[in-house]
């Protein structure tokens, strides 16, 4: 029986008060007192599941960004995207209060060994009964590398070569146990069938691991892979491994071009395009009327600290933008640092709005402000015209964006037959394959 194509929704999260929209922590409805409270994350999980999101994943970084003006003062002092708690400590809390929501964390293949990654995510996958996801990153900033005993990040191609090796090792580790290896038979005294457990014996150019894993296989086999590479080498990695691809295309035309390119890459290596969901980011401001939505967006804009926007853009591009004017200069000055997808998005914004690159990097993320029907119109347009398979939605204001989306936009998408009314599966893999 064929399954009607429906949108996939994934939440972009941070263990801090601000996600991708600069200065949003200053909004009076954004709570600051509960960042270290379990209830904050439990409530978030419930909101996302009630809004019928496939998953939420935490973006993460290993340090305080100090690229802008060679200091972390502006980024942390003005409230940038900070990880104030290790996301792996809150994801089990979120798993405990939900039954269907996928739960993802960002872990770098450049700074971590495969056994540690596989063990941590495998444990989350078991605790959540098959709902874990891994946002695979190769990391792109020297300040993170220095926190992990390195002088700086390796060249991009080397980072992706290591990522391929680490992913191969993790997949081998997750495959050490057969689904029925655990017997748990008190009467016979057989706890596990050792013949159904094997060594990984992975020996690659960058990592090696023997196994077997101490973690049994989860109900979905292994965590789902989320990846966001936008450079040619990053896209090749995503085509090989990703179940969901997170991108930051600025316009529908850019989204169509990106999705077409990824489908060609998937086809070239024998994967069906339906095996991988392409999900651009979308930041929304929702109002009962258009004028209310615009007023809310204007208020958000009034809170923006221009220096924080510059510090944030500098971190994404891996270069101090106080001294850079063009995309070409930014790419050269960044060296091994920087995220190609972010640089592409800023160049796309400049082209679409007829402004310079220097002006584009000084602008905050674009907002889609409108009524539920207006927002659904745009989402439907992108979805039905080949620009995406759904969206990654950061909270413009946490947690109000998700509460409003679930209350106003989710019912509109459901009415149009574009979003599940109920979850069809138990695991994240099942819900990705069958959107309900």
Buried (B, 14 or more C-beta within 10 A) or exposed (E): EEEEBBBBBBBBBBBBBBBBBBBBBBBEEBBEEEBEEBEBBBBBBBBBBBBBBBBBBBBBBBBBBBBBBEBBBBBBEBBBBBBEBEBBEBBBBBBEBBEBBBBBBBBBBBBBBBBEBBBBBBBBBBBBBBBBBBBBBBBBBBBBBBBBEBEBBBEBEBBBBBBBBBBBBBBBBBBBBBEEBBBEEEEEEEEBBEEBBBEBEBEBEBBBBEBBBEBBBBBBBBBBBBBBBBBBBBBBBBBBBBBBBBBBBBBBEBBBBBBBBBBEBBEEEEBEBEEBBBBBBBBBBBBEEEEBBBBBBEEBEEBBBEBBBBBBBBBBBBBBBEEBEEBEBBBEBBEBBBBBBBBBBBBBBBBBBEEEBBBBBBBBBBBBBBBBEBBBBBBBEBBEEBBBBBBBBBBBBBBBBBBBBBBBBBBBBBEBEBBBEEBBBBBBBBBBBEBB
